[in-house]
Amino acid sequence: MTRLSRMTVRGFKSIQTLEDFKLERLNVLIGANGAGKSNFISFFRMLSDMMEGRLQLYVKGEDGPDAVLFGGRKRTRQIEAELHFGSNGYRFMLSPAANQLVFSDEATYFSGSYARVWRSLGTGHAEANLPSAGEDTIARYVIPAVQSWRVFHFHDTSSLAPVRTAQPVRDNLKLKSDASNLGAFLRMLRERYPESYASIVETVQMVAPFFKDFLHRDNPGERMELEWLEEEDPDTPRGPLQLSDGTLRFICLATLLLQPRKLQPDAILIDEPELGLHPFAIVILASLLRQTSADKQIIVSTQSVELINQLEPADVVVTERRDGASVFQRLDSARLSEWLEEYSLGELWKMNVVGGRPTR
């Protein structure tokens, strides 16, 4: 695992300055609506698009450079970022040019006992040069680290959502960020990783006792739906439209967090995973997050008091908006020790002891 140890971000959306911020294995962001939690996650979504050669599509989808720069280009001249993992790192600067963001700087570095070596990847280009720099002795270590981060978003469970529609059976190499290949991926797990598959089924049953198993036909053809069976009527196949939004989202989360570790990205980012979940399901989710963070790095944004109640203070990062800019602060376990003798962490959040509440 290549863990992101610290990061600096300047000028990105509501993040005016995030200086040398340390990340742990489990990082759960809390805060009021609009505080900047989703913008923190969005930074990694931009990185993912950069590694796929889609930076300009990302910028266009965000409504142009002014929507990505803190306060627009009149206030912020460029986005700067520096990412550290192990003895290696990656930095870049993005400047507005017409309706694009272009690289005014891109470089990798290696930090050893006696020297810190920066290696330029060029300037003036519209898409990242890092993915194609594999022959570079430093970049070959940096590329897998940056490419391994993946942002997952399971909010869309409408009747037309991809996760509820037929999927190509062969689309099963990795779980997609929106779980659009969930049925095909679960079928692959059942065939190749039966222990992981059994854990997913058992965990879903804990949250949805009516659920018996997923249905996998012998000859599904080229496309398949996410079919499943009920405990009380196992002879009647049911389709994805017969799953509630909360149950379907929990299935996505359980599959993501219980799949074999070698199939998971090194860093897993999830935006508000608690959406639509029963409080008991959130307790199970917290356990899965802690379990997965033993081997992988987890970054989550949440509004759930129930989820925070299951965590340690050191897992939680409070996000607040001050003078229009997002500020991020990890909780101090020692400072809260006396409070936690009488109150849960979620109660302290509601009482505004730890911050992260709406303010004027």
SEVO-596744 format. One record per residue (C-alpha): residue in one letter; residue number from 1; x, y, z. Coordinates in steps of 0.2 Angstrom, whole numbers, plus 5000, padded with zeros to 4 digits. Each point is the difference from the previous one (the first is absolute). Layout:
+-------+------+------+------+------+
! kemar ! fise !    X !    Y !    Z !
+-------+------+------+------+------+
!     a !  NUM !    X !    Y !    Z !
...
+-------+------+------+------+------+
***
This chain:
+-------+------+------+------+------+
! kemar ! fise !    X !    Y !    Z !
+-------+------+------+------+------+
!     m !    1 ! 5000 ! 5000 ! 5000 !
!     t !    2 ! 5006 ! 5018 ! 4996 !
!     r !    3 ! 4992 ! 5011 ! 5013 !
!     l !    4 ! 4999 ! 5019 ! 4997 !
!     s !    5 ! 5008 ! 5006 ! 5016 !
!     r !    6 ! 4998 ! 5019 ! 4997 !
!     m !    7 ! 4994 ! 5013 ! 4987 !
!     t !    8 ! 5000 ! 5018 ! 4996 !
!     v !    9 ! 4986 ! 5008 ! 4990 !
!     r !   10 ! 4998 ! 5018 ! 4996 !
!     g !   11 ! 4986 ! 5009 ! 4990 !
!     f !   12 ! 4989 ! 4985 ! 4996 !
!     k !   13 ! 4981 ! 5004 ! 5001 !
!     s !   14 ! 4997 ! 5005 ! 5019 !
!     i !   15 ! 5017 ! 4994 ! 5005 !
!     q !   16 ! 5010 ! 5016 ! 5000 !
!     t !   17 ! 5015 ! 4993 ! 5010 !
!     l !   18 ! 5002 ! 4982 ! 5007 !
!     e !   19 ! 5018 ! 5000 ! 5006 !
!     d !   20 ! 5009 ! 4983 ! 5003 !
!     f !   21 ! 4985 ! 4991 ! 5006 !
!     k !   22 ! 5003 ! 4983 ! 5007 !
!     l !   23 ! 4989 ! 4985 ! 4995 !
!     e !   24 ! 4998 ! 4984 ! 5010 !
!     r !   25 ! 4993 ! 4983 ! 4994 !
!     l !   26 ! 4982 ! 5006 ! 5005 !
!     n !   27 ! 4995 ! 5018 ! 4997 !
!     v !   28 ! 4982 ! 5004 ! 5002 !
!     l !   29 ! 4995 ! 5018 ! 4996 !
!     i !   30 ! 4985 ! 5008 ! 5009 !
!     g !   31 ! 4993 ! 5018 ! 4999 !
!     a !   32 ! 4985 ! 5011 ! 4995 !
!     n !   33 ! 4993 ! 5000 ! 4982 !
!     g !   34 ! 5012 ! 5010 ! 4989 !
!     a !   35 ! 5014 ! 4999 ! 5012 !
!     g !   36 ! 5011 ! 4992 ! 4987 !
!     k !   37 ! 5000 ! 4981 ! 5004 !
!     s !   38 ! 4994 ! 4996 ! 4982 !
!     n !   39 ! 5013 ! 5012 ! 4993 !
!     f !   40 ! 5014 ! 4990 ! 5009 !
!     i !   41 ! 4993 ! 4984 ! 4992 !
!     s !   42 ! 4998 ! 5009 ! 4983 !
!     f !   43 ! 5019 ! 5004 ! 5000 !
!     f !   44 ! 5003 ! 4981 ! 4999 !
!     r !   45 ! 4987 ! 4999 ! 4987 !
!     m !   46 ! 5010 ! 5013 ! 4990 !
!     l !   47 ! 5016 ! 4990 ! 5003 !
!     s !   48 ! 4992 ! 4984 ! 4993 !
!     d !   49 ! 4994 ! 5009 ! 4985 !
!     m !   50 ! 5017 ! 5007 ! 4997 !
!     m !   51 ! 5008 ! 4982 ! 5001 !
!     e !   52 ! 4987 ! 4995 ! 4986 !
!     g !   53 ! 5004 ! 5015 ! 4989 !
!     r !   54 ! 4983 ! 5008 ! 5004 !
!     l !   55 ! 5005 ! 5016 ! 5009 !
!     q !   56 ! 4992 ! 5012 ! 4987 !
!     l !   57 ! 4984 ! 4989 ! 5001 !
!     y !   58 ! 5000 ! 5002 ! 5019 !
!     v !   59 ! 5002 ! 5019 ! 4999 !
!     k !   60 ! 4986 ! 5001 ! 4987 !
!     g !   61 ! 4989 ! 4989 ! 5011 !
!     e !   62 ! 5003 ! 5012 ! 5014 !
!     d !   63 ! 4995 ! 5015 ! 4990 !
!     g !   64 ! 5017 ! 5006 ! 4995 !
!     p !   65 ! 5016 ! 5006 ! 5009 !
!     d !   66 ! 4992 ! 5014 ! 5010 !
!     a !   67 ! 4989 ! 4987 ! 5009 !
!     v !   68 ! 5015 ! 4990 ! 5004 !
!     l !   69 ! 5012 ! 5014 ! 5006 !
!     f !   70 ! 4997 ! 5007 ! 5017 !
!     g !   71 ! 4989 ! 5016 ! 4997 !
!     g !   72 ! 5003 ! 4999 ! 4982 !
!     r !   73 ! 5015 ! 5005 ! 4989 !
!     k !   74 ! 4999 ! 5018 ! 5006 !
!     r !   75 ! 5004 ! 4995 ! 5018 !
!     t !   76 ! 5010 ! 4984 ! 4997 !
!     r !   77 ! 5013 ! 4999 ! 4986 !
!     q !   78 ! 5004 ! 4981 ! 5001 !
!     i !   79 ! 4997 ! 4984 ! 5009 !
!     e !   80 ! 5015 ! 4993 ! 5009 !
!     a !   81 ! 5001 ! 4982 ! 5007 !
!     e !   82 ! 5014 ! 4990 ! 5008 !
!     l !   83 ! 4997 ! 4981 ! 5005 !
!     h !   84 ! 5012 ! 4990 ! 5011 !
!     f !   85 ! 5000 ! 4981 ! 5002 !
!     g !   86 ! 5015 ! 4991 ! 5006 !
!     s !   87 ! 5016 ! 5008 ! 4993 !
!     n !   88 ! 4992 ! 5005 ! 4984 !
!     g !   89 ! 4988 ! 5014 ! 4995 !
!     y !   90 ! 4991 ! 5009 ! 4987 !
!     r !   91 ! 4996 ! 5019 ! 4997 !
!     f !   92 ! 4991 ! 5010 ! 4987 !
!     m !   93 ! 4994 ! 5017 ! 4997 !
!     l !   94 ! 4985 ! 5004 ! 4989 !
!     s !   95 ! 4997 ! 5017 ! 4992 !
!     p !   96 ! 4984 ! 5006 ! 4991 !
!     a !   97 ! 5002 ! 5003 ! 4981 !
!     a !   98 ! 4984 ! 5005 ! 4991 !
!     n !   99 ! 4988 ! 4986 ! 5005 !
!     q !  100 ! 5013 ! 4988 ! 5006 !
!     l !  101 ! 5012 ! 4996 ! 5014 !
!     v !  102 ! 5018 ! 4997 ! 4994 !
!     f !  103 ! 5015 ! 4994 ! 5009 !
!     s !  104 ! 5012 ! 5014 ! 5004 !
!     d !  105 ! 5010 ! 4987 ! 5010 !
!     e !  106 ! 5000 ! 4981 ! 5002 !
!     a !  107 ! 5014 ! 4990 ! 5009 !
!     t !  108 ! 5004 ! 4985 ! 5010 !
!     y !  109 ! 5012 ! 4998 ! 5014 !
!     f !  110 ! 5010 ! 4988 ! 5011 !
!     s !  111 ! 5006 ! 5004 ! 5017 !
!     g !  112 ! 5015 ! 4991 ! 5007 !
!     s !  113 ! 5012 ! 5001 ! 5014 !
!     y !  114 ! 5011 ! 5013 ! 4992 !
!     a !  115 ! 4990 ! 5008 ! 4987 !
!     r !  116 ! 4982 ! 5004 ! 4993 !
!     v !  117 ! 5000 ! 4999 ! 4981 !
!     w !  118 ! 4986 ! 5008 ! 4990 !
!     r !  119 ! 4998 ! 4995 ! 4982 !
!     s !  120 ! 4989 ! 5011 ! 4988 !
!     l !  121 ! 4987 ! 4992 ! 4989 !
!     g !  122 ! 4998 ! 5016 ! 4990 !
!     t !  123 ! 4989 ! 5015 ! 4999 !
!     g !  124 ! 4986 ! 5007 ! 4989 !
!     h !  125 ! 4992 ! 4983 ! 4996 !
!     a !  126 ! 4981 ! 4998 ! 5002 !
!     e !  127 ! 5000 ! 4982 ! 5007 !
!     a !  128 ! 5011 ! 4992 ! 5013 !
!     n !  129 ! 5017 ! 4993 ! 4994 !
!     l !  130 ! 5002 ! 4989 ! 5015 !
!     p !  131 ! 4990 ! 4985 ! 4993 !
!     s !  132 ! 5012 ! 4999 ! 4985 !
!     a !  133 ! 5016 ! 5002 ! 5010 !
!     g !  134 ! 5003 ! 4982 ! 5005 !
!     e !  135 ! 5017 ! 5000 ! 4994 !
!     d !  136 ! 5005 ! 5013 ! 5012 !
!     t !  137 ! 5009 ! 4992 ! 5015 !
!     i !  138 ! 4990 ! 5010 ! 5013 !
!     a !  139 ! 4983 ! 5001 ! 4990 !
!     r !  140 ! 4999 ! 4981 ! 4999 !
!     y !  141 ! 4997 ! 5000 ! 5019 !
!     v !  142 ! 4989 ! 5015 ! 5000 !
!     i !  143 ! 4988 ! 4995 ! 4986 !
!     p !  144 ! 4993 ! 4984 ! 5009 !
!     a !  145 ! 4997 ! 5010 ! 5016 !
!     v !  146 ! 4990 ! 5014 ! 4992 !
!     q !  147 ! 4991 ! 4988 ! 4988 !
!     s !  148 ! 4994 ! 4989 ! 5014 !
!     w !  149 ! 4989 ! 5013 ! 5008 !
!     r !  150 ! 4982 ! 4998 ! 4996 !
!     v !  151 ! 4984 ! 5010 ! 5004 !
!     f !  152 ! 4984 ! 4990 ! 5003 !
!     h !  153 ! 4983 ! 5008 ! 4999 !
!     f !  154 ! 4984 ! 4989 ! 5002 !
!     h !  155 ! 4987 ! 5014 ! 5002 !
!     d !  156 ! 4991 ! 4997 ! 4983 !
!     t !  157 ! 4988 ! 4985 ! 5003 !
!     s !  158 ! 4986 ! 5007 ! 4990 !
!     s !  159 ! 4990 ! 4988 ! 4988 !
!     l !  160 ! 5011 ! 5005 ! 4986 !
!     a !  161 ! 5017 ! 4999 ! 5009 !
!     p !  162 ! 5013 ! 4989 ! 4992 !
!     v !  163 ! 5001 ! 4989 ! 5015 !
!     r !  164 ! 4982 ! 4995 ! 4998 !
!     t !  165 ! 5001 ! 4996 ! 4981 !
!     a !  166 ! 5007 ! 4986 ! 4990 !
!     q !  167 ! 5019 ! 4999 ! 5000 !
!     p !  168 ! 5013 ! 4991 ! 4989 !
!     v !  169 ! 5005 ! 4984 ! 5008 !
!     r !  170 ! 5018 ! 5002 ! 4995 !
!     d !  171 ! 5001 ! 5017 ! 5009 !
!     n !  172 ! 5007 ! 4993 ! 5016 !
!     l !  173 ! 5018 ! 5005 ! 5002 !
!     k !  174 ! 4997 ! 5013 ! 5013 !
!     l !  175 ! 4985 ! 5007 ! 5009 !
!     k !  176 ! 4996 ! 5016 ! 4991 !
!     s !  177 ! 4999 ! 5017 ! 5010 !
!     d !  178 ! 4981 ! 5000 ! 4998 !
!     a !  179 ! 4998 ! 4981 ! 5002 !
!     s !  180 ! 4993 ! 5000 ! 4982 !
!     n !  181 ! 5007 ! 4982 ! 4998 !
!     l !  182 ! 4995 ! 4994 ! 5017 !
!     g !  183 ! 4991 ! 4984 ! 4994 !
!     a !  184 ! 5014 ! 4995 ! 4988 !
!     f !  185 ! 5013 ! 5003 ! 5014 !
!     l !  186 ! 4991 ! 4990 ! 5013 !
!     r !  187 ! 4998 ! 4986 ! 4988 !
!     m !  188 ! 5019 ! 5000 ! 4997 !
!     l !  189 ! 5003 ! 5000 ! 5019 !
!     r !  190 ! 4989 ! 4985 ! 5002 !
!     e !  191 ! 5010 ! 4990 ! 4988 !
!     r !  192 ! 5017 ! 5006 ! 5004 !
!     y !  193 ! 5000 ! 5006 ! 5018 !
!     p !  194 ! 4986 ! 4990 ! 5009 !
!     e !  195 ! 5005 ! 5005 ! 5017 !
!     s !  196 ! 4999 ! 5018 ! 4997 !
!     y !  197 ! 4983 ! 4997 ! 4991 !
!     a !  198 ! 4994 ! 4991 ! 5015 !
!     s !  199 ! 5005 ! 5014 ! 5012 !
!     i !  200 ! 4991 ! 5013 ! 4989 !
!     v !  201 ! 4984 ! 4989 ! 5000 !
!     e !  202 ! 5000 ! 4997 ! 5019 !
!     t !  203 ! 5003 ! 5019 ! 5003 !
!     v !  204 ! 4986 ! 5005 ! 4989 !
!     q !  205 ! 4989 ! 4987 ! 5009 !
!     m !  206 ! 5004 ! 5009 ! 5017 !
!     v !  207 ! 4993 ! 5016 ! 4993 !
!     a !  208 ! 4986 ! 4993 ! 4989 !
!     p !  209 ! 4994 ! 4984 ! 5009 !
!     f !  210 ! 4988 ! 4996 ! 4985 !
!     f !  211 ! 5014 ! 4998 ! 4988 !
!     k !  212 ! 5006 ! 4983 ! 4996 !
!     d !  213 ! 5013 ! 5001 ! 4986 !
!     f !  214 ! 5004 ! 5007 ! 4983 !
!     l !  215 ! 4993 ! 4990 ! 4986 !
!     h !  216 ! 5014 ! 4995 ! 4987 !
!     r !  217 ! 4993 ! 4991 ! 4984 !
!     d !  218 ! 5010 ! 4986 ! 4992 !
!     n !  219 ! 4999 ! 5009 ! 4983 !
!     p !  220 ! 4996 ! 5018 ! 5003 !
!     g !  221 ! 5004 ! 5005 ! 4982 !
!     e !  222 ! 5010 ! 5016 ! 4996 !
!     r !  223 ! 4991 ! 5011 ! 5012 !
!     m !  224 ! 4993 ! 4997 ! 5018 !
!     e !  225 ! 4990 ! 5009 ! 5013 !
!     l !  226 ! 5003 ! 5000 ! 5019 !
!     e !  227 ! 4988 ! 4986 ! 5004 !
!     w !  228 ! 4997 ! 4994 ! 5018 !
!     l !  229 ! 4989 ! 4988 ! 5010 !
!     e !  230 ! 4990 ! 5003 ! 5016 !
!     e !  231 ! 5002 ! 4989 ! 5015 !
!     e !  232 ! 4981 ! 4996 ! 5001 !
!     d !  233 ! 4997 ! 4997 ! 4982 !
!     p !  234 ! 5017 ! 4993 ! 4992 !
!     d !  235 ! 4991 ! 4994 ! 4984 !
!     t !  236 ! 4996 ! 5017 ! 4994 !
!     p !  237 ! 5014 ! 5010 ! 4992 !
!     r !  238 ! 4999 ! 5019 ! 5004 !
!     g !  239 ! 5009 ! 5014 ! 4990 !
!     p !  240 ! 5009 ! 5015 ! 5005 !
!     l !  241 ! 4985 ! 5011 ! 4999 !
!     q !  242 ! 4993 ! 4990 ! 5015 !
!     l !  243 ! 5014 ! 5005 ! 5011 !
!     s !  244 ! 4997 ! 5016 ! 5011 !
!     d !  245 ! 5013 ! 5014 ! 4998 !
!     g !  246 ! 5008 ! 4997 ! 5017 !
!     t !  247 ! 5001 ! 4982 ! 4997 !
!     l !  248 ! 5008 ! 5002 ! 4983 !
!     r !  249 ! 5012 ! 5013 ! 5007 !
!     f !  250 ! 5006 ! 4989 ! 5014 !
!     i !  251 ! 5003 ! 4985 ! 4988 !
!     c !  252 ! 5011 ! 5012 ! 4990 !
!     l !  253 ! 5009 ! 5005 ! 5016 !
!     a !  254 ! 5002 ! 4982 ! 5006 !
!     t !  255 ! 5007 ! 4994 ! 4983 !
!     l !  256 ! 5012 ! 5015 ! 5000 !
!     l !  257 ! 5007 ! 4997 ! 5017 !
!     l !  258 ! 4999 ! 4980 ! 5001 !
!     q !  259 ! 5007 ! 4996 ! 4983 !
!     p !  260 ! 5018 ! 4992 ! 5000 !
!     r !  261 ! 5013 ! 5013 ! 5006 !
!     k !  262 ! 5010 ! 4997 ! 4984 !
!     l !  263 ! 4985 ! 5007 ! 4989 !
!     q !  264 ! 4998 ! 5015 ! 5011 !
!     p !  265 ! 5008 ! 5017 ! 4996 !
!     d !  266 ! 5013 ! 5005 ! 5012 !
!     a !  267 ! 4990 ! 5016 ! 5005 !
!     i !  268 ! 4981 ! 4999 ! 5000 !
!     l !  269 ! 4990 ! 5016 ! 5001 !
!     i !  270 ! 4981 ! 5000 ! 5003 !
!     d !  271 ! 4989 ! 5015 ! 5000 !
!     e !  272 ! 4986 ! 4999 ! 5014 !
!     p !  273 ! 4999 ! 4981 ! 5000 !
!     e !  274 ! 4986 ! 5000 ! 5013 !
!     l !  275 ! 4987 ! 5007 ! 4988 !
!     g !  276 ! 4983 ! 4991 ! 5002 !
!     l !  277 ! 5008 ! 4987 ! 5013 !
!     h !  278 ! 4991 ! 4994 ! 5016 !
!     p !  279 ! 5010 ! 5004 ! 5016 !
!     f !  280 ! 5004 ! 4982 ! 5002 !
!     a !  281 ! 5007 ! 4999 ! 4982 !
!     i !  282 ! 5011 ! 5015 ! 5004 !
!     v !  283 ! 5007 ! 4991 ! 5015 !
!     i !  284 ! 5005 ! 4985 ! 4989 !
!     l !  285 ! 5007 ! 5013 ! 4987 !
!     a !  286 ! 5011 ! 5007 ! 5014 !
!     s !  287 ! 5007 ! 4983 ! 5004 !
!     l !  288 ! 5003 ! 4997 ! 4982 !
!     l !  289 ! 5009 ! 5016 ! 4998 !
!     r !  290 ! 5011 ! 4997 ! 5015 !
!     q !  291 ! 5004 ! 4982 ! 4994 !
!     t !  292 ! 5005 ! 5006 ! 4982 !
!     s !  293 ! 5011 ! 5014 ! 5007 !
!     a !  294 ! 5011 ! 4987 ! 5007 !
!     d !  295 ! 5007 ! 4997 ! 4983 !
!     k !  296 ! 4994 ! 5014 ! 4989 !
!     q !  297 ! 4998 ! 5019 ! 5002 !
!     i !  298 ! 4982 ! 5006 ! 5003 !
!     i !  299 ! 4994 ! 5018 ! 4997 !
!     v !  300 ! 4981 ! 5003 ! 5003 !
!     s !  301 ! 4989 ! 5015 ! 5002 !
!     t !  302 ! 4985 ! 4998 ! 5011 !
!     q !  303 ! 4985 ! 5009 ! 5008 !
!     s !  304 ! 4996 ! 4985 ! 5011 !
!     v !  305 ! 5000 ! 5001 ! 5019 !
!     e !  306 ! 4998 ! 4981 ! 5001 !
!     l !  307 ! 5016 ! 4998 ! 4990 !
!     i !  308 ! 5010 ! 5012 ! 5010 !
!     n !  309 ! 4994 ! 4991 ! 5016 !
!     q !  310 ! 5010 ! 4984 ! 4994 !
!     l !  311 ! 5016 ! 5009 ! 4997 !
!     e !  312 ! 5015 ! 5006 ! 5010 !
!     p !  313 ! 5004 ! 5019 ! 5001 !
!     a !  314 ! 5016 ! 4997 ! 4990 !
!     d !  315 ! 4990 ! 4993 ! 4985 !
!     v !  316 ! 4989 ! 5017 ! 4999 !
!     v !  317 ! 5005 ! 5015 ! 4990 !
!     v !  318 ! 4989 ! 5016 ! 5004 !
!     t !  319 ! 4996 ! 5011 ! 4985 !
!     e !  320 ! 4995 ! 5018 ! 5002 !
!     r !  321 ! 4997 ! 5015 ! 4989 !
!     r !  322 ! 5010 ! 5016 ! 5006 !
!     d !  323 ! 5000 ! 5015 ! 4990 !
!     g !  324 ! 4994 ! 4990 ! 4985 !
!     a !  325 ! 5014 ! 4987 ! 5001 !
!     s !  326 ! 4999 ! 4982 ! 5006 !
!     v !  327 ! 5011 ! 4996 ! 5015 !
!     f !  328 ! 5004 ! 4982 ! 5005 !
!     q !  329 ! 5005 ! 4995 ! 5018 !
!     r !  330 ! 5002 ! 4982 ! 5007 !
!     l !  331 ! 4992 ! 4997 ! 5017 !
!     d !  332 ! 5012 ! 4999 ! 5015 !
!     s !  333 ! 4996 ! 4984 ! 5010 !
!     a !  334 ! 5009 ! 5007 ! 5016 !
!     r !  335 ! 4990 ! 5016 ! 4999 !
!     l !  336 ! 4984 ! 4991 ! 4999 !
!     s !  337 ! 5004 ! 4986 ! 5013 !
!     e !  338 ! 4990 ! 5007 ! 5014 !
!     w !  339 ! 4985 ! 5005 ! 4989 !
!     l !  340 ! 4999 ! 4982 ! 4994 !
!     e !  341 ! 4998 ! 4993 ! 5017 !
!     e !  342 ! 4982 ! 5006 ! 5000 !
!     y !  343 ! 4996 ! 5003 ! 4981 !
!     s !  344 ! 5002 ! 4991 ! 4984 !
!     l !  345 ! 5010 ! 5008 ! 4986 !
!     g !  346 ! 4984 ! 5003 ! 4990 !
!     e !  347 ! 4992 ! 5009 ! 5015 !
!     l !  348 ! 5015 ! 5011 ! 5001 !
!     w !  349 ! 4998 ! 5005 ! 4982 !
!     k !  350 ! 4982 ! 5004 ! 5003 !
!     m !  351 ! 5004 ! 5010 ! 5015 !
!     n !  352 ! 5013 ! 5010 ! 4989 !
!     v !  353 ! 5014 ! 4995 ! 5012 !
!     v !  354 ! 5011 ! 4994 ! 4986 !
!     g !  355 ! 4994 ! 5013 ! 4987 !
!     g !  356 ! 4993 ! 4995 ! 4983 !
!     r !  357 ! 4983 ! 5008 ! 5002 !
!     p !  358 ! 4992 ! 5014 ! 4989 !
!     t !  359 ! 5006 ! 5018 ! 5006 !
!     r !  360 ! 4996 ! 5017 ! 4994 !
+-------+------+------+------+------+
***
